[in-house]
Amino acid sequence: MHLDDFGTGYSSLSQLARFPIDAIKLDQVFVRDIHKQPVSQSLVRAIVAVAQALNLQVIAEGVESAKEDAFLTKNGINERQGFLFAKPMPAVAFERWYKRYLKRA
């Protein structure tokens, strides 16, 4: 089970103890321009440390730039999603995109 939008709204630390969570999805509010936001950088590092201590994956939402991607990768977030990789698309378009993606990988 993944906890979506972690760090905002109802997705809080208490949810980690209450449910059998496998991963947390870091809300894009922390990701946006993270390479220029020292407070967000500190928060993300702390969230990653908590996740590692609990053996949870961290997935970053809303990655839009190579600089954001580089910071997240450097700080142990290996799963990322956002416009940097692809925009939302219909299932048929996704199938074509994914086949091309696999050829590049």
Secondary structure by P-SEA (a helix, b strand, c coil): ccccccccccccaaaaacccccbbbccccccccccccaaaaaaaaaaaaaaaaabbbbbbcccccaaaaaaaaaacccccccccccccccaaaaaaaaaaaaaac
